[in-house]
Amino acid sequence: MVLVDIIGVLLLIQGFGSLGQRIAGKDTTESFFVVNYVPQYQPYASILLGVLGILVLWFSFRVRRNRRNRG
């Protein structure tokens, strides 16, 4: 489950980090955010990645809690 948590956090950073950078008025062309490669889909790609990260972390939390309650 640690790998799933890491993936969730990376998705959050890639999504909302890029969105935050755009809101702050910073130049996004010099950063390594994945969504910068598809500028025509902004801000939807950033929001999608951020929400996907939240869902992955939520899924990981639920699985971990269910395993703990069973055992």
All heavy atoms as a GROMACS GRO file, in nm:
protein
  569
    1MET      N    1   0.081  -0.120   0.000
    1MET     CA    2   0.000   0.000   0.000
    1MET      C    3   0.085   0.126   0.000
    1MET      O    4   0.036   0.231  -0.033
    1MET     CB    5  -0.092   0.002   0.122
    1MET     CG    6  -0.210  -0.093   0.112
    1MET     SD    7  -0.349  -0.032   0.016
    1MET     CE    8  -0.324  -0.093  -0.144
    2VAL      N    9   0.209   0.114   0.040
    2VAL     CA   10   0.296   0.232   0.041
    2VAL      C   11   0.315   0.284  -0.101
    2VAL      O   12   0.315   0.405  -0.125
    2VAL     CB   13   0.431   0.199   0.107
    2VAL    CG1   14   0.527   0.314   0.095
    2VAL    CG2   15   0.411   0.161   0.252
    3LEU      N   16   0.326   0.193  -0.197
    3LEU     CA   17   0.342   0.234  -0.336
    3LEU      C   18   0.219   0.310  -0.385
    3LEU      O   19   0.232   0.411  -0.455
    3LEU     CB   20   0.368   0.111  -0.425
    3LEU     CG   21   0.388   0.138  -0.572
    3LEU    CD1   22   0.512   0.224  -0.593
    3LEU    CD2   23   0.401   0.008  -0.649
    4VAL      N   24   0.102   0.266  -0.344
    4VAL     CA   25  -0.022   0.334  -0.383
    4VAL      C   26  -0.025   0.474  -0.321
    4VAL      O   27  -0.067   0.570  -0.385
    4VAL     CB   28  -0.146   0.251  -0.341
    4VAL    CG1   29  -0.274   0.325  -0.370
    4VAL    CG2   30  -0.146   0.116  -0.412
    5ASP      N   31   0.019   0.487  -0.196
    5ASP     CA   32   0.026   0.618  -0.132
    5ASP      C   33   0.122   0.711  -0.206
    5ASP      O   34   0.092   0.829  -0.227
    5ASP     CB   35   0.073   0.605   0.014
    5ASP     CG   36  -0.031   0.538   0.101
    5ASP    OD1   37  -0.149   0.538   0.065
    5ASP    OD2   38   0.009   0.486   0.207
    6ILE      N   39   0.236   0.659  -0.246
    6ILE     CA   40   0.335   0.740  -0.319
    6ILE      C   41   0.277   0.786  -0.452
    6ILE      O   42   0.291   0.903  -0.491
    6ILE     CB   43   0.465   0.661  -0.339
    6ILE    CG1   44   0.535   0.639  -0.205
    6ILE    CG2   45   0.558   0.731  -0.438
    6ILE    CD1   46   0.652   0.544  -0.209
    7ILE      N   47   0.209   0.696  -0.523
    7ILE     CA   48   0.146   0.732  -0.650
    7ILE      C   49   0.041   0.840  -0.628
    7ILE      O   50   0.032   0.937  -0.705
    7ILE     CB   51   0.088   0.608  -0.718
    7ILE    CG1   52   0.199   0.515  -0.764
    7ILE    CG2   53  -0.003   0.647  -0.835
    7ILE    CD1   54   0.153   0.380  -0.812
    8GLY      N   55  -0.039   0.826  -0.524
    8GLY     CA   56  -0.142   0.926  -0.495
    8GLY      C   57  -0.083   1.063  -0.467
    8GLY      O   58  -0.132   1.165  -0.516
    9VAL      N   59   0.024   1.067  -0.388
    9VAL     CA   60   0.088   1.195  -0.357
    9VAL      C   61   0.150   1.256  -0.482
    9VAL      O   62   0.140   1.378  -0.506
    9VAL     CB   63   0.194   1.176  -0.246
    9VAL    CG1   64   0.280   1.299  -0.230
    9VAL    CG2   65   0.126   1.141  -0.115
   10LEU      N   66   0.212   1.174  -0.566
   10LEU     CA   67   0.269   1.227  -0.690
   10LEU      C   68   0.161   1.284  -0.782
   10LEU      O   69   0.181   1.389  -0.845
   10LEU     CB   70   0.348   1.118  -0.764
   10LEU     CG   71   0.482   1.081  -0.701
   10LEU    CD1   72   0.545   0.965  -0.777
   10LEU    CD2   73   0.576   1.200  -0.700
   11LEU      N   74   0.047   1.217  -0.789
   11LEU     CA   75  -0.063   1.270  -0.870
   11LEU      C   76  -0.114   1.402  -0.814
   11LEU      O   77  -0.142   1.496  -0.889
   11LEU     CB   78  -0.177   1.168  -0.877
   11LEU     CG   79  -0.154   1.046  -0.965
   11LEU    CD1   80  -0.264   0.944  -0.945
   11LEU    CD2   81  -0.145   1.086  -1.111
   12LEU      N   82  -0.123   1.410  -0.683
   12LEU     CA   83  -0.164   1.537  -0.620
   12LEU      C   84  -0.067   1.650  -0.653
   12LEU      O   85  -0.108   1.760  -0.690
   12LEU     CB   86  -0.170   1.520  -0.468
   12LEU     CG   87  -0.298   1.470  -0.408
   12LEU    CD1   88  -0.280   1.443  -0.260
   12LEU    CD2   89  -0.410   1.569  -0.429
   13ILE      N   90   0.060   1.622  -0.639
   13ILE     CA   91   0.162   1.724  -0.667
   13ILE      C   92   0.158   1.765  -0.814
   13ILE      O   93   0.165   1.884  -0.846
   13ILE     CB   94   0.301   1.674  -0.625
   13ILE    CG1   95   0.310   1.663  -0.474
   13ILE    CG2   96   0.411   1.767  -0.678
   13ILE    CD1   97   0.435   1.593  -0.424
   14GLN      N   98   0.150   1.667  -0.903
   14GLN     CA   99   0.148   1.697  -1.046
   14GLN      C  100   0.025   1.779  -1.084
   14GLN      O  101   0.032   1.867  -1.169
   14GLN     CB  102   0.152   1.568  -1.128
   14GLN     CG  103   0.285   1.500  -1.128
   14GLN     CD  104   0.390   1.580  -1.204
   14GLN    OE1  105   0.364   1.636  -1.309
   14GLN    NE2  106   0.509   1.584  -1.149
   15GLY      N  107  -0.088   1.748  -1.023
   15GLY     CA  108  -0.210   1.818  -1.059
   15GLY      C  109  -0.222   1.955  -0.995
   15GLY      O  110  -0.224   2.058  -1.061
   16PHE      N  111  -0.228   1.956  -0.862
   16PHE     CA  112  -0.253   2.081  -0.792
   16PHE      C  113  -0.129   2.170  -0.784
   16PHE      O  114  -0.142   2.292  -0.772
   16PHE     CB  115  -0.309   2.054  -0.653
   16PHE     CG  116  -0.448   1.993  -0.656
   16PHE    CD1  117  -0.483   1.895  -0.567
   16PHE    CD2  118  -0.541   2.034  -0.749
   16PHE    CE1  119  -0.610   1.840  -0.568
   16PHE    CE2  120  -0.668   1.979  -0.752
   16PHE     CZ  121  -0.703   1.882  -0.661
   17GLY      N  122  -0.010   2.112  -0.794
   17GLY     CA  123   0.112   2.193  -0.795
   17GLY      C  124   0.119   2.280  -0.920
   17GLY      O  125   0.151   2.398  -0.913
   18SER      N  126   0.087   2.221  -1.032
   18SER     CA  127   0.086   2.296  -1.157
   18SER      C  128  -0.022   2.404  -1.156
   18SER      O  129  -0.001   2.516  -1.200
   18SER     CB  130   0.065   2.201  -1.274
   18SER     OG  131   0.046   2.273  -1.393
   19LEU      N  132  -0.138   2.367  -1.103
   19LEU     CA  133  -0.248   2.463  -1.096
   19LEU      C  134  -0.211   2.579  -1.003
   19LEU      O  135  -0.236   2.695  -1.036
   19LEU     CB  136  -0.373   2.392  -1.046
   19LEU     CG  137  -0.504   2.466  -1.060
   19LEU    CD1  138  -0.534   2.496  -1.206
   19LEU    CD2  139  -0.616   2.385  -0.999
   20GLY      N  140  -0.149   2.546  -0.890
   20GLY     CA  141  -0.106   2.651  -0.798
   20GLY      C  142   0.001   2.742  -0.858
   20GLY      O  143   0.002   2.862  -0.835
   21GLN      N  144   0.088   2.683  -0.937
   21GLN     CA  145   0.191   2.761  -1.004
   21GLN      C  146   0.129   2.858  -1.104
   21GLN      O  147   0.171   2.973  -1.114
   21GLN     CB  148   0.289   2.667  -1.072
   21GLN     CG  149   0.414   2.733  -1.121
   21GLN     CD  150   0.510   2.632  -1.182
   21GLN    OE1  151   0.473   2.522  -1.219
   21GLN    NE2  152   0.634   2.673  -1.192
   22ARG      N  153   0.029   2.811  -1.175
   22ARG     CA  154  -0.040   2.899  -1.270
   22ARG      C  155  -0.114   3.012  -1.199
   22ARG      O  156  -0.113   3.127  -1.244
   22ARG     CB  157  -0.138   2.820  -1.356
   22ARG     CG  158  -0.073   2.735  -1.460
   22ARG     CD  159  -0.178   2.664  -1.545
   22ARG     NE  160  -0.114   2.570  -1.634
   22ARG     CZ  161  -0.058   2.605  -1.749
   22ARG    NH1  162  -0.058   2.729  -1.787
   22ARG    NH2  163  -0.002   2.513  -1.825
   23ILE      N  164  -0.180   2.979  -1.088
   23ILE     CA  165  -0.255   3.079  -1.013
   23ILE      C  166  -0.161   3.185  -0.956
   23ILE      O  167  -0.194   3.303  -0.953
   23ILE     CB  168  -0.338   3.012  -0.902
   23ILE    CG1  169  -0.452   2.932  -0.965
   23ILE    CG2  170  -0.393   3.113  -0.803
   23ILE    CD1  171  -0.529   2.844  -0.867
   24ALA      N  172  -0.041   3.142  -0.913
   24ALA     CA  173   0.057   3.235  -0.857
   24ALA      C  174   0.123   3.321  -0.964
   24ALA      O  175   0.197   3.415  -0.933
   24ALA     CB  176   0.164   3.159  -0.780
   25GLY      N  177   0.099   3.289  -1.090
   25GLY     CA  178   0.156   3.368  -1.198
   25GLY      C  179   0.298   3.331  -1.235
   25GLY      O  180   0.367   3.407  -1.301
   26LYS      N  181   0.343   3.216  -1.192
   26LYS     CA  182   0.480   3.171  -1.223
   26LYS      C  183   0.484   3.112  -1.363
   26LYS      O  184   0.385   3.065  -1.417
   26LYS     CB  185   0.525   3.065  -1.123
   26LYS     CG  186   0.523   3.109  -0.980
   26LYS     CD  187   0.632   3.207  -0.952
   26LYS     CE  188   0.630   3.245  -0.805
   26LYS     NZ  189   0.732   3.336  -0.769
   27ASP      N  190   0.601   3.110  -1.421
   27ASP     CA  191   0.621   3.051  -1.554
   27ASP      C  192   0.625   2.900  -1.542
   27ASP      O  193   0.712   2.843  -1.477
   27ASP     CB  194   0.752   3.103  -1.614
   27ASP     CG  195   0.774   3.053  -1.755
   27ASP    OD1  196   0.675   3.014  -1.822
   27ASP    OD2  197   0.890   3.054  -1.799
   28THR      N  198   0.530   2.833  -1.604
   28THR     CA  199   0.520   2.687  -1.592
   28THR      C  200   0.603   2.614  -1.697
   28THR      O  201   0.615   2.493  -1.690
   28THR     CB  202   0.374   2.642  -1.605
   28THR    OG1  203   0.323   2.685  -1.731
   28THR    CG2  204   0.290   2.699  -1.493
   29THR      N  205   0.662   2.684  -1.791
   29THR     CA  206   0.738   2.616  -1.895
   29THR      C  207   0.870   2.560  -1.844
   29THR      O  208   0.925   2.470  -1.905
   29THR     CB  209   0.766   2.712  -2.013
   29THR    OG1  210   0.838   2.825  -1.964
   29THR    CG2  211   0.637   2.754  -2.079
   30GLU      N  212   0.920   2.612  -1.733
   30GLU     CA  213   1.046   2.565  -1.679
   30GLU      C  214   1.030   2.456  -1.573
   30GLU      O  215   1.128   2.404  -1.523
   30GLU     CB  216   1.123   2.682  -1.620
   30GLU     CG  217   1.161   2.785  -1.725
   30GLU     CD  218   1.231   2.905  -1.664
   30GLU    OE1  219   1.249   2.907  -1.541
   30GLU    OE2  220   1.267   2.994  -1.741
   31SER      N  221   0.907   2.422  -1.538
   31SER     CA  222   0.886   2.318  -1.436
   31SER      C  223   0.865   2.182  -1.503
   31SER      O  224   0.846   2.172  -1.624
   31SER     CB  225   0.765   2.354  -1.350
   31SER     OG  226   0.649   2.356  -1.429
   32PHE      N  227   0.869   2.079  -1.422
   32PHE     CA  228   0.860   1.943  -1.474
   32PHE      C  229   0.723   1.880  -1.452
   32PHE      O  230   0.713   1.760  -1.438
   32PHE     CB  231   0.968   1.856  -1.410
   32PHE     CG  232   1.105   1.899  -1.447
   32PHE    CD1  233   1.185   1.964  -1.356
   32PHE    CD2  234   1.154   1.875  -1.574
   32PHE    CE1  235   1.314   2.004  -1.390
   32PHE    CE2  236   1.282   1.915  -1.610
   32PHE     CZ  237   1.361   1.979  -1.517
   33PHE      N  238   0.618   1.960  -1.448
   33PHE     CA  239   0.484   1.906  -1.432
   33PHE      C  240   0.439   1.841  -1.562
   33PHE      O  241   0.460   1.895  -1.671
   33PHE     CB  242   0.385   2.015  -1.391
   33PHE     CG  243   0.409   2.068  -1.252
   33PHE    CD1  244   0.445   2.200  -1.232
   33PHE    CD2  245   0.395   1.986  -1.142
   33PHE    CE1  246   0.467   2.249  -1.106
   33PHE    CE2  247   0.417   2.035  -1.014
   33PHE     CZ  248   0.453   2.166  -0.996
   34VAL      N  249   0.377   1.725  -1.550
   34VAL     CA  250   0.334   1.648  -1.666
   34VAL      C  251   0.231   1.726  -1.749
   34VAL      O  252   0.233   1.722  -1.872
   34VAL     CB  253   0.274   1.512  -1.621
   34VAL    CG1  254   0.217   1.436  -1.737
   34VAL    CG2  255   0.379   1.431  -1.550
   35VAL      N  256   0.144   1.798  -1.682
   35VAL     CA  257   0.036   1.868  -1.752
   35VAL      C  258   0.086   1.984  -1.837
   35VAL      O  259   0.011   2.034  -1.920
   35VAL     CB  260  -0.073   1.915  -1.654
   35VAL    CG1  261  -0.146   1.798  -1.594
   35VAL    CG2  262  -0.014   2.003  -1.546
   36ASN      N  263   0.210   2.025  -1.820
   36ASN     CA  264   0.264   2.132  -1.904
   36ASN      C  265   0.283   2.088  -2.048
   36ASN      O  266   0.298   2.170  -2.137
   36ASN     CB  267   0.397   2.183  -1.847
   36ASN     CG  268   0.378   2.259  -1.719
   36ASN    OD1  269   0.270   2.309  -1.691
   36ASN    ND2  270   0.482   2.265  -1.639
   37TYR      N  271   0.283   1.957  -2.070
   37TYR     CA  272   0.298   1.905  -2.206
   37TYR      C  273   0.168   1.908  -2.284
   37TYR      O  274   0.166   1.880  -2.404
   37TYR     CB  275   0.355   1.764  -2.203
   37TYR     CG  276   0.495   1.760  -2.146
   37TYR    CD1  277   0.519   1.706  -2.021
   37TYR    CD2  278   0.603   1.814  -2.216
   37TYR    CE1  279   0.646   1.705  -1.968
   37TYR    CE2  280   0.730   1.813  -2.164
   37TYR     CZ  281   0.752   1.758  -2.041
   37TYR     OH  282   0.878   1.758  -1.988
   38VAL      N  283   0.057   1.937  -2.217
   38VAL     CA  284  -0.073   1.948  -2.284
   38VAL      C  285  -0.139   2.080  -2.246
   38VAL      O  286  -0.241   2.084  -2.178
   38VAL     CB  287  -0.164   1.828  -2.250
   38VAL    CG1  288  -0.120   1.703  -2.319
   38VAL    CG2  289  -0.173   1.806  -2.100
   39PRO      N  290  -0.082   2.193  -2.289
   39PRO     CA  291  -0.135   2.322  -2.246
   39PRO      C  292  -0.276   2.350  -2.297
   39PRO      O  293  -0.349   2.430  -2.237
   39PRO     CB  294  -0.035   2.423  -2.304
   39PRO     CG  295   0.030   2.352  -2.416
   39PRO     CD  296   0.031   2.206  -2.380
   40GLN      N  297  -0.317   2.282  -2.402
   40GLN     CA  298  -0.451   2.306  -2.456
   40GLN      C  299  -0.560   2.251  -2.364
   40GLN      O  300  -0.676   2.290  -2.378
   40GLN     CB  301  -0.465   2.249  -2.597
   40GLN     CG  302  -0.459   2.098  -2.606
   40GLN     CD  303  -0.319   2.044  -2.621
   40GLN    OE1  304  -0.221   2.110  -2.588
   40GLN    NE2  305  -0.309   1.921  -2.668
   41TYR      N  306  -0.525   2.164  -2.269
   41TYR     CA  307  -0.624   2.106  -2.178
   41TYR      C  308  -0.618   2.164  -2.038
   41TYR      O  309  -0.673   2.107  -1.945
   41TYR     CB  310  -0.606   1.954  -2.170
   41TYR     CG  311  -0.630   1.885  -2.301
   41TYR    CD1  312  -0.529   1.814  -2.364
   41TYR    CD2  313  -0.754   1.890  -2.362
   41TYR    CE1  314  -0.550   1.751  -2.484
   41TYR    CE2  315  -0.777   1.827  -2.483
   41TYR     CZ  316  -0.674   1.757  -2.543
   41TYR     OH  317  -0.695   1.694  -2.663
   42GLN      N  318  -0.552   2.277  -2.022
   42GLN     CA  319  -0.542   2.341  -1.892
   42GLN      C  320  -0.667   2.421  -1.864
   42GLN      O  321  -0.724   2.478  -1.955
   42GLN     CB  322  -0.420   2.431  -1.886
   42GLN     CG  323  -0.292   2.357  -1.879
   42GLN     CD  324  -0.284   2.270  -1.757
   42GLN    OE1  325  -0.341   2.299  -1.654
   42GLN    NE2  326  -0.214   2.161  -1.769
   43PRO      N  327  -0.716   2.432  -1.748
   43PRO     CA  328  -0.675   2.375  -1.619
   43PRO      C  329  -0.736   2.238  -1.591
   43PRO      O  330  -0.717   2.182  -1.484
   43PRO     CB  331  -0.726   2.477  -1.519
   43PRO     CG  332  -0.854   2.524  -1.579
   43PRO     CD  333  -0.825   2.527  -1.729
   44TYR      N  334  -0.810   2.185  -1.688
   44TYR     CA  335  -0.883   2.059  -1.664
   44TYR      C  336  -0.790   1.942  -1.636
   44TYR      O  337  -0.821   1.857  -1.553
   44TYR     CB  338  -0.976   2.029  -1.781
   44TYR     CG  339  -1.068   2.143  -1.811
   44TYR    CD1  340  -1.058   2.216  -1.928
   44TYR    CD2  341  -1.165   2.182  -1.719
   44TYR    CE1  342  -1.142   2.323  -1.954
   44TYR    CE2  343  -1.249   2.289  -1.743
   44TYR     CZ  344  -1.238   2.358  -1.861
   44TYR     OH  345  -1.321   2.464  -1.886
   45ALA      N  346  -0.677   1.936  -1.704
   45ALA     CA  347  -0.583   1.826  -1.681
   45ALA      C  348  -0.526   1.834  -1.540
   45ALA      O  349  -0.510   1.730  -1.474
   45ALA     CB  350  -0.471   1.831  -1.785
   46SER      N  351  -0.498   1.953  -1.492
   46SER     CA  352  -0.446   1.969  -1.356
   46SER      C  353  -0.549   1.927  -1.252
   46SER      O  354  -0.517   1.855  -1.157
   46SER     CB  355  -0.407   2.115  -1.331
   46SER     OG  356  -0.300   2.152  -1.413
   47ILE      N  357  -0.671   1.970  -1.272
   47ILE     CA  358  -0.778   1.934  -1.178
   47ILE      C  359  -0.801   1.783  -1.180
   47ILE      O  360  -0.817   1.720  -1.075
   47ILE     CB  361  -0.906   2.012  -1.211
   47ILE    CG1  362  -0.883   2.161  -1.185
   47ILE    CG2  363  -1.024   1.959  -1.132
   47ILE    CD1  364  -0.994   2.250  -1.237
   48LEU      N  365  -0.800   1.724  -1.298
   48LEU     CA  366  -0.821   1.580  -1.311
   48LEU      C  367  -0.712   1.502  -1.238
   48LEU      O  368  -0.741   1.407  -1.164
   48LEU     CB  369  -0.825   1.539  -1.458
   48LEU     CG  370  -0.842   1.390  -1.484
   48LEU    CD1  371  -0.981   1.346  -1.442
   48LEU    CD2  372  -0.820   1.360  -1.630
   49LEU      N  373  -0.587   1.540  -1.256
   49LEU     CA  374  -0.477   1.471  -1.187
   49LEU      C  375  -0.487   1.489  -1.036
   49LEU      O  376  -0.462   1.394  -0.959
   49LEU     CB  377  -0.342   1.521  -1.236
   49LEU     CG  378  -0.289   1.459  -1.364
   49LEU    CD1  379  -0.155   1.520  -1.400
   49LEU    CD2  380  -0.276   1.310  -1.351
   50GLY      N  381  -0.522   1.607  -0.990
   50GLY     CA  382  -0.536   1.631  -0.847
   50GLY      C  383  -0.648   1.549  -0.786
   50GLY      O  384  -0.630   1.487  -0.680
   51VAL      N  385  -0.761   1.545  -0.852
   51VAL     CA  386  -0.874   1.466  -0.803
   51VAL      C  387  -0.841   1.317  -0.808
   51VAL      O  388  -0.875   1.242  -0.715
   51VAL     CB  389  -1.002   1.499  -0.883
   51VAL    CG1  390  -1.113   1.401  -0.853
   51VAL    CG2  391  -1.047   1.642  -0.855
   52LEU      N  392  -0.772   1.275  -0.911
   52LEU     CA  393  -0.730   1.135  -0.920
   52LEU      C  394  -0.636   1.100  -0.804
   52LEU      O  395  -0.646   0.992  -0.745
   52LEU     CB  396  -0.662   1.109  -1.054
   52LEU     CG  397  -0.629   0.965  -1.088
   52LEU    CD1  398  -0.755   0.881  -1.092
   52LEU    CD2  399  -0.558   0.958  -1.221
   53GLY      N  400  -0.548   1.190  -0.769
   53GLY     CA  401  -0.460   1.169  -0.654
   53GLY      C  402  -0.537   1.156  -0.524
   53GLY      O  403  -0.507   1.070  -0.441
   54ILE      N  404  -0.639   1.240  -0.506
   54ILE     CA  405  -0.723   1.231  -0.387
   54ILE      C  406  -0.794   1.096  -0.382
   54ILE      O  407  -0.802   1.031  -0.278
   54ILE     CB  408  -0.824   1.347  -0.383
   54ILE    CG1  409  -0.751   1.478  -0.355
   54ILE    CG2  410  -0.932   1.323  -0.278
   54ILE    CD1  411  -0.837   1.600  -0.370
   55LEU      N  412  -0.847   1.053  -0.497
   55LEU     CA  413  -0.918   0.924  -0.502
   55LEU      C  414  -0.825   0.807  -0.472
   55LEU      O  415  -0.864   0.713  -0.402
   55LEU     CB  416  -0.985   0.906  -0.638
   55LEU     CG  417  -1.105   0.996  -0.665
   55LEU    CD1  418  -1.154   0.976  -0.807
   55LEU    CD2  419  -1.215   0.969  -0.565
   56VAL      N  420  -0.704   0.811  -0.523
   56VAL     CA  421  -0.607   0.703  -0.496
   56VAL      C  422  -0.573   0.699  -0.348
   56VAL      O  423  -0.568   0.591  -0.287
   56VAL     CB  424  -0.480   0.719  -0.583
   56VAL    CG1  425  -0.368   0.630  -0.536
   56VAL    CG2  426  -0.513   0.693  -0.729
   57LEU      N  427  -0.550   0.814  -0.286
   57LEU     CA  428  -0.520   0.816  -0.144
   57LEU      C  429  -0.640   0.772  -0.060
   57LEU      O  430  -0.624   0.702   0.040
   57LEU     CB  431  -0.474   0.956  -0.101
   57LEU     CG  432  -0.336   0.996  -0.149
   57LEU    CD1  433  -0.310   1.142  -0.116
   57LEU    CD2  434  -0.230   0.908  -0.088
   58TRP      N  435  -0.758   0.809  -0.100
   58TRP     CA  436  -0.879   0.767  -0.030
   58TRP      C  437  -0.895   0.615  -0.040
   58TRP      O  438  -0.927   0.549   0.059
   58TRP     CB  439  -1.001   0.838  -0.089
   58TRP     CG  440  -1.129   0.798  -0.025
   58TRP    CD1  441  -1.177   0.837   0.098
   58TRP    CD2  442  -1.226   0.709  -0.080
   58TRP    NE1  443  -1.298   0.778   0.121
   58TRP    CE2  444  -1.331   0.699   0.013
   58TRP    CE3  445  -1.236   0.639  -0.199
   58TRP    CZ2  446  -1.443   0.621  -0.010
   58TRP    CZ3  447  -1.348   0.562  -0.221
   58TRP    CH2  448  -1.450   0.553  -0.127
   59PHE      N  449  -0.872   0.559  -0.160
   59PHE     CA  450  -0.879   0.415  -0.180
   59PHE      C  451  -0.778   0.344  -0.091
   59PHE      O  452  -0.809   0.244  -0.024
   59PHE     CB  453  -0.853   0.382  -0.327
   59PHE     CG  454  -0.833   0.236  -0.354
   59PHE    CD1  455  -0.940   0.149  -0.356
   59PHE    CD2  456  -0.707   0.186  -0.378
   59PHE    CE1  457  -0.922   0.015  -0.380
   59PHE    CE2  458  -0.687   0.052  -0.402
   59PHE     CZ  459  -0.795  -0.034  -0.403
   60SER      N  460  -0.658   0.394  -0.084
   60SER     CA  461  -0.553   0.336  -0.002
   60SER      C  462  -0.591   0.340   0.146
   60SER      O  463  -0.572   0.243   0.219
   60SER     CB  464  -0.422   0.409  -0.024
   60SER     OG  465  -0.323   0.364   0.063
   61PHE      N  466  -0.646   0.450   0.190
   61PHE     CA  467  -0.690   0.465   0.328
   61PHE      C  468  -0.799   0.364   0.361
   61PHE      O  469  -0.797   0.299   0.465
   61PHE     CB  470  -0.739   0.608   0.352
   61PHE     CG  471  -0.807   0.627   0.484
   61PHE    CD1  472  -0.733   0.633   0.601
   61PHE    CD2  473  -0.945   0.638   0.490
   61PHE    CE1  474  -0.796   0.650   0.723
   61PHE    CE2  475  -1.008   0.655   0.612
   61PHE     CZ  476  -0.934   0.661   0.728
   62ARG      N  477  -0.896   0.349   0.271
   62ARG     CA  478  -1.007   0.256   0.293
   62ARG      C  479  -0.958   0.110   0.300
   62ARG      O  480  -1.001   0.035   0.386
   62ARG     CB  481  -1.112   0.269   0.184
   62ARG     CG  482  -1.182   0.402   0.174
   62ARG     CD  483  -1.286   0.416   0.274
   62ARG     NE  484  -1.379   0.305   0.258
   62ARG     CZ  485  -1.502   0.303   0.301
   62ARG    NH1  486  -1.549   0.407   0.363
   62ARG    NH2  487  -1.579   0.198   0.286
   63VAL      N  488  -0.869   0.074   0.210
   63VAL     CA  489  -0.817  -0.063   0.210
   63VAL      C  490  -0.739  -0.090   0.338
   63VAL      O  491  -0.754  -0.194   0.402
   63VAL     CB  492  -0.729  -0.088   0.085
   63VAL    CG1  493  -0.651  -0.217   0.098
   63VAL    CG2  494  -0.815  -0.089  -0.040
   64ARG      N  495  -0.657   0.005   0.378
   64ARG     CA  496  -0.578  -0.011   0.500
   64ARG      C  497  -0.668  -0.023   0.623
   64ARG      O  498  -0.646  -0.105   0.712
   64ARG     CB  499  -0.482   0.107   0.515
   64ARG     CG  500  -0.379   0.088   0.622
   64ARG     CD  501  -0.278   0.201   0.627
   64ARG     NE  502  -0.188   0.193   0.514
   64ARG     CZ  503  -0.176   0.288   0.421
   64ARG    NH1  504  -0.248   0.398   0.430
   64ARG    NH2  505  -0.092   0.275   0.322
   65ARG      N  506  -0.772   0.057   0.629
   65ARG     CA  507  -0.865   0.053   0.742
   65ARG      C  508  -0.942  -0.079   0.745
   65ARG      O  509  -0.962  -0.138   0.852
   65ARG     CB  510  -0.962   0.170   0.734
   65ARG     CG  511  -1.047   0.183   0.860
   65ARG     CD  512  -1.133   0.303   0.857
   65ARG     NE  513  -1.233   0.285   0.752
   65ARG     CZ  514  -1.326   0.372   0.722
   65ARG    NH1  515  -1.330   0.487   0.785
   65ARG    NH2  516  -1.413   0.347   0.626
   66ASN      N  517  -0.984  -0.128   0.628
   66ASN     CA  518  -1.056  -0.255   0.622
   66ASN      C  519  -0.967  -0.372   0.664
   66ASN      O  520  -1.014  -0.464   0.730
   66ASN     CB  521  -1.113  -0.279   0.483
   66ASN     CG  522  -1.233  -0.193   0.455
   66ASN    OD1  523  -1.298  -0.143   0.546
   66ASN    ND2  524  -1.263  -0.172   0.327
   67ARG      N  525  -0.842  -0.370   0.625
   67ARG     CA  526  -0.749  -0.476   0.666
   67ARG      C  527  -0.726  -0.475   0.816
   67ARG      O  528  -0.716  -0.580   0.879
   67ARG     CB  529  -0.615  -0.460   0.594
   67ARG     CG  530  -0.618  -0.500   0.450
   67ARG     CD  531  -0.481  -0.487   0.391
   67ARG     NE  532  -0.483  -0.521   0.249
   67ARG     CZ  533  -0.381  -0.506   0.169
   67ARG    NH1  534  -0.268  -0.456   0.215
   67ARG    NH2  535  -0.390  -0.539   0.042
   68ARG      N  536  -0.718  -0.358   0.873
   68ARG     CA  537  -0.695  -0.346   1.017
   68ARG      C  538  -0.818  -0.393   1.096
   68ARG      O  539  -0.804  -0.457   1.199
   68ARG     CB  540  -0.663  -0.201   1.050
   68ARG     CG  541  -0.622  -0.179   1.192
   68ARG     CD  542  -0.582  -0.037   1.218
   68ARG     NE  543  -0.623   0.047   1.105
   68ARG     CZ  544  -0.624   0.178   1.105
   68ARG    NH1  545  -0.584   0.241   1.210
   68ARG    NH2  546  -0.662   0.247   1.000
   69ASN      N  547  -0.937  -0.365   1.046
   69ASN     CA  548  -1.059  -0.404   1.116
   69ASN      C  549  -1.085  -0.554   1.108
   69ASN      O  550  -1.151  -0.609   1.195
   69ASN     CB  551  -1.179  -0.327   1.061
   69ASN     CG  552  -1.175  -0.181   1.102
   69ASN    OD1  553  -1.110  -0.145   1.198
   69ASN    ND2  554  -1.244  -0.098   1.027
   70ARG      N  555  -1.039  -0.620   1.003
   70ARG     CA  556  -1.058  -0.763   0.990
   70ARG      C  557  -0.966  -0.843   1.082
   70ARG      O  558  -1.002  -0.948   1.127
   70ARG     CB  559  -1.032  -0.806   0.846
   70ARG     CG  560  -1.149  -0.783   0.757
   70ARG     CD  561  -1.125  -0.853   0.627
   70ARG     NE  562  -1.152  -0.757   0.521
   70ARG     CZ  563  -1.103  -0.762   0.401
   70ARG    NH1  564  -1.020  -0.857   0.368
   70ARG    NH2  565  -1.134  -0.674   0.311
   71GLY      N  566  -0.846  -0.795   1.100
   71GLY     CA  567  -0.745  -0.872   1.171
   71GLY      C  568  -0.732  -0.835   1.309
   71GLY      O  569  -0.752  -0.854   1.413
   0.00000   0.00000   0.00000
